[in-house]
Amino acid sequence: FIDFPRKMIPSNFTMVTEFLLLGFSKLQELQLVLFAVFFCLYIIILCGNITIVTVILLENNLHTPMYFFLGVLSVSETCYTFVILPKTLLNLLSMLRAISFISCAIQMFLFLSFAINNCLLLGVMGYDRYAAICQPLRYPILMNWRTCRLLAATCGVSGSLISMIGTTLVFILPFCNCNKINHYFCDISPLIHIACGDTYLNEMIIFICGVLVLVVPLICVCVSYGFIVSTILKIPSTEGKQKAFSTCASHLTVVIVHYGCASFVYLRPSSKVTSDKDQLVTVIYTVITPLLNPMVYSLRNRDVQAAIWKVISRGKFSHKIL
């Protein structure tokens, strides 16, 4: 634990044992409406991601690196929303929105772990598209199954380690009497906002981790797509260009929304300011992005569409036999 100077901590300092989540408390008259909206979105997210994972597992045509990473991303996003949304739904129906100190730390750790894992996976998926389009002859070697599993495991382990650093840097801070979090879950900025003492060093380390997690993978994605666009433009046939672009459009859409919103919240010089705008942006990358992933990849991807119908048809056929 950091030994903060006594002058920075009030004399009537009381150890905080629980926090109150104030997110959406200003919209008392819309609590039931928000509950219905979030509940419906959560069910769609679960159904969409479970469908994608199931289809990828059952359909041999989708046993490729691209869909392997898509399946891992779907599992990660399912866990990612499970960490936040059930508690949020419960709070929308309750007047007392308390969460214990330990539960808050666990929620932050798990949320950051899966969020960072998603960021890194999107970067790996960008490299996979680069290898498939720009290095087609070497693709089986570059993205063999051992490499794919190693990359997925590295993303997961890295997410957990970086999350542990960020969570520790927040919860070693003293919380002096104030326990009201202006957010709907335990996130970094709102908690640092109510902490006592000097938080500058903690914020700087967290900011550097944010740059590593968001900017570095984003640069890799941008470089990959620079080579991809250059290669696609050299394809002589219009049909070939459209097919190549279609395989990248879904991934690029998710990347723009996820990195854009996460960067707005975490890549700022100071975490001292929290606002309703922050909560709105946070909703986009904690709810809309996990919803966007299955919707985009299923609606825009013909292979996934065909696989879904094939699995459904196979299920109907089996049901008739029984």
Disulfide bonds with the S-S distance in Angstrom:
Cys104-Cys186 1.98
Cys176-Cys196 1.80
